[in-house]
Amino acid sequence: MVRVQISLGTPQKVTLNHVSRDKPSCGKVPVLSQSIGRNSGKWVAFKYVYPEKVANTPNLDIGGYPGGNGKGRLVELCKTIFTNPCVSPATQKESNDGFNASWEMTVLLYYDEPTSNELPEGKIKNATGGEDIRIEKKGIDATVADRNYSLLFLSNNPNGVVKLSGTGINGEDRRFSVLTTSKVMADEAKHLGFASNDLEAKVYVNEINNLIKNRSEVAKWLAHIIVKHDIVHMDVLPPLHGKDYHERFGDQKTAQDVAFDKVLPVFIKNGLLPYEMLKHAVVAITGYENLTDKTLKQNWKRYLEKNKIAFEFHDSNNRVYIDYHYNGQDETRVLKSIYRLANDSRIEFDLASLLKKKPGNIKNLKNFLDTLSADQYTVVDE
């Protein structure tokens, strides 16, 4: 038991002399965080204790189907904790260089079922990339203020609304945490034994809706979370990455991402990858033949950098000799474009690592390479 003082709103203060680390004083609010995700309470508590640590607080993307799982109630809970003026809805106009005076005093900006037009990647990056924000007020000159807000994205989309880069806590995705909601609050109330039938569950959920507006009860729950996770001694809240993150990143992958995932082991195994092989492989997997060389090379480069693969690219100004090998046959060719692993001097490329064909199907390797096209093979699954 510890002594904690929680101040929700002004001027009300709730002093709790004894707070349990193991069990909250109020019984219903935990059902809300259980439904949304256990880590949501930790996120709210860290934001309460350290509202100014925006660089150390990941923004939260909560998505999932069906509805009724408490995403809207989480916003109401935050309004009780931070007060209504400090929890503001974000709009497309504000995100796209419109007047954003309300952002200056905001602790939490939330997007409710945003469209793709509301979340241009560059604008979201600018809104979350620093510790200050340019404030545009109508009729007066723009000013710069401290950025105390974090972003909260709410949707019924299981894939969320933020495009993940797959770089985890060490890259761009350190700015975002993802929670997937798949539990309906009423069902969760029955599962936890708080209700025995649908009617009781409905009544119970309605009680939660009223409870999250009760400052005294919310203060008890918040104090419990702060003590439970030792928030006051937590300098940084790492992105809450886990199963939800990995599943959502996989679901968000494009066909080209999937193709790159298949080709990467081939590149690693051989130490080199001719560009012509990369292009044929991507076309074979995706079925999309209208790939421009410029776009494909840019995307492959970003993919390798994201996966921390040190590589070198040799273009037409630095031609190299490569020995293609397949089932005892060898064919030396001069290539204009080739990718190499950094500091790797191998010059052989084993077609068997890329082609899903039985040895002997290629009787003349030279003729095969001269007429190579994407429809002649599929990429081997590692």
N, C-alpha and C positions, 0 to 999 in steps of 0.2 A: 504494500500500500504506500502511495506517495501523495503529497499535497500538490494540487494543480489549480491554477486560476485560469479560467477561460472567459474571455470577454467577447460576446457576440453582439455586434451592433453597438449603438450608443444611445443612452448611457448605461444600458444594462450590463451588469457583470455577474457572473455565476462563479462562486468560489467552491471548489470541491475539496474537502479536507482529505478524503480517502478515495483513491482511484485504484481499481484492481487492474493488474497487468493481464490477467487471464480471462476475466469475465466482465463485460460492460454492464453498467448500472441499468440501462434501458434495454428491453428485450426485443423490440420490433425493428429499430433502425438497422441492425445487422442483417436482417433479411434483405434489405435494399442492396447493401454492398455484396451480399452473397449472390443475388440475382445478377447484378451488373458485372461483378468480378471482385475477388478478394482484394486485389491491389488498388481498387478505386479509393478505398478508405485511406490507405497509406498516402496516395497521391494528394488527396484533399488535405490531410493533416500536414504534410510537408509544405503545401502551398499556404496554409494558415500560419505556420510558424515562420516561414521564410518567403513572404510574398515578393520580396525584392530579388530573390535568387532565380531570375528567369533563365539565366544561362545554365543553371544546374537543375532545372525542372523540365522534364520532357513534356511536350504538348500531347494531349490525349485524343486518340481517335477510337471512338466506341461505335461499333457497327454490329448488326446481327439481325436475324429474322427468327421468329416473328416479333411483333411489337409487344407492348405490355410488360417489358422486362425492366423498367425502371430508369431508362435513360433520362426521360423528362423529370422524373422525381429527383435525380441526381442534381439537376440544375436548381430545383427548388431547395434542396438541401444546402447547396452552395450559397443561395440567396439568404438563407437563414444565417449562415456562418459569416459571410462577407458583407451582407446587406445588399438590397436590391440595386442601388446605384453602382455598385462595384461588380455586378455580374450583368453583362450587357450582351444582347444579340448582335452578331456581326452581319453586315449586309454586303451585297455585291458592290454597291457604289462606294462604300468605305474601303473595301479591299482594293478597288481599282482607282486609287488616287482621288477619291471624293473627300468631302468634309468628314473628318473623323474625330471631332472634338470629344466625343464620349469615350474614346479610347484612353484619354489622358489619365483619368481617375479609375480606370477599370482594373480589376484583379483577374477577372476571368471573362474572356470573349468566347461565345459559343455560336457555332453554326448548326442549325437544326435542319436536317435533310437538305444539305446544300447541293446545288447543281454543279456540273463541271465548269460552267462559266463563272461561278462564284469563287472557284479555287484555282486560278492560274498559278502554275508552279512557281514562276518567278516572284509573284506578289506574296505568296505564302512564305517563300524563303526570305524575302525582305522583312516580312512582318515578324519572323522568328529568329533572325540572324544576329541581332545585336542587343545591347542593353539600353538603347535609347530609341525613340520613335519620333518621326516628323509629324507634328500635329497641325492639321489644316482646319482653321476655324473660319466661319463665314464672315467676311467683311474686314478681317484683320490679317496681318502678315503671319506666315507660318512660323511655328516655333519648334524647338526640339525639347522633348521631355524624357524623363526616365521611363523605360518600359517595365511596368510592373505586371502586365497581364501575361497569362498563358492562354493558349487556344484549346478549345474543346470542340471536337467534331462529333456530331450525333447523327446516326442514320440507321435505316433498316437494311442496309446493304452489308451482307456478310463479308465482303471484301473491303469494307470501310470506304473512305473517300480520299485518303492520302496515299499516293503512289510510293511504295517502299522501294528503296534502292538495293536492299539486301546486304548492306554494309554493317548492320548491327550497331552495337554501342560504340564502335570505333570510327564510324563514318557518318554520312549524312543522316542516317536514321537515328542517331543519338538525339535528334530533336523531337522524335515522336515515339510514343508508346501506343500499343494497340491492345484493345480488349474486345473480344468477340462475345456478344451476348446471345445466348441460345436458351436461356431459362426464363420462363414467364413467372412473374412474381407470385401469382396465385398458385401456380403449380409448385413453386419452391416452398411456399408457406405450408402446403400439404405435405411435401416431402420432408420438411423439418419437424413435422408434428404439431404445427401451430393451428392447423385446421384439418377437419376430418372429411369435409365435403366441399363442393364448389361454392355453395352459399356462404359457409363459414370463411372460406378463403377470400371471397369477394369482400366480406365485411372486414377481414383482417387487413387486406390491402388498403381499404379505405381508411382504416385506423392509421396505417403507416403514412398515408398522404397527409393526414392531420398532424401526426407526430413530428414529421420533419419540419413543421413550421413552429414547433414548440422549442423555444430557445433553451430552456432549462434541460430538456431531455436530450436535445442535440448536443449541448455542451458536455453532458455526461458521456455520450458516445464518443465525441471527439477527443475528450481527455483520455479515455480508455485507449484509443488508437495511438495517440501521441506517446503514452507510456508504453504500450505494447511493443511498438517499433522503435522506441528510444529516439524519437524524431529530433529532440533538442540537441542530440549529439551527432546528428546525421548532416554532414556538410553538403553532400551531393545525393540527389535521388537518381540513381541510374535508370535508364529506360527499362520499363517493366517488360522486357522481352522474354518470351518463353514459347510455349506451344502455340498460343494464338498468333504470335509474330511469325513463326516459321510456316504455319499453315496458310496464313494470309499472304505471305510473300510468294508461296508456291502457287496459290490460286490467282495471283495477279500477274503471273508470268505470261508474256506474249509467246506466240509461236516461235519467234526468232530467239527469244531467251531459251526456250526449250532446245532449239537447234544448237545454240552455243554450248549448252550444258552437255550435249552429246559429243560435240567436236572437241571440247577442251581436253578430255582424257587422251584423245588421239594426238593433240599437240604436245601434251606433257610426255607421252610415251616416246614419240619420235624426236622431240627436241626441236622440231621445225614443222611448219605447215605452209605449203604453197597456197597462195591466194586463190588460185583456180580451184583447188580442192575445197577450200572453205566455201567458196560461192556455190559450187555444185552441191555440196552437202546441205547448205542452208536451203537451197531451192528444193532439193529432194525431200527434206523434212517438212518444210512449210507449205510447199506447193505453190509458192508465190514466185513467179518468174520475172516480174518487173522490178527487180532490185537494182538500184544504181550502185556502181562501184563506190562512189563517194560516201553514200549513206551506210552501206554495209561495212566499209572500212572504219568509219567513225564509230558505229555501234559496237563492232568487235573490239576496237581499241578501248572504249569505255568499259566494256565487259571485262576485259583482261585487267584493267586498272582497278576496277571495283573488286575483283577477286585477288588483287595483290599479286598478279603474275608479272614478274619482270621479263620484258621481252624487247626484241629489236625488230624493226621493220626495214627490209631492204626493198627499195623501189626500182624503177627502170633505170635510174642513174647508177645503179650498183648491181649489175647482173651477177647471178651466182649459178654454179653448176650443182645440180641435185641428181642423185642416183635413185630412181624409182625401183623398188624391188617387189616382186610378186611371184611366189611359187617357183623360186629358182631362176626367174628371169630378171634381168637388169636392163634399165634404159636410162642413159644419162641425158639430161635436158638442161638447157639454159633458161632460167626463169627470170621474169622481170620483177615479180612481186612475191616476196616470201617473208613469213614471220619466223623468228627464231627465239628460243628461250635465251635470256641474257647469259652471256659467257658460255654458250653451248656451241661446239664446233662440228657437230655431227652433220653429215651430208646425205645420209640415206633416209628415204621415206618408204615405210612398209605399207603398201596399199591394202594388205590384209587387215590392217588395223582400222581401215575406213570402209572397205567394201564388204558387203554381206554376200559374198560369192564363195563357192567352194573352190579350192585350188584346182587348177586345170581348166576352169571355165574360160580363162583368158589365154588363148593359144598364142597370140602375138601381142606382146605388151606395147610395142611401138604403135601398132595400128590402133590398139585400144586407147592409148593416150591421145593419139591424133584426133580421134572421133569422140572423145569423152563428153558425155552430157549427163545432166542430173537424173534423167529417167533410166539410166543404165544400172543404177545401184541405189541402195539405201545405206544409211550409216549404221555401223555395228553398234548395238547396245552393249555398253560396258557392264 
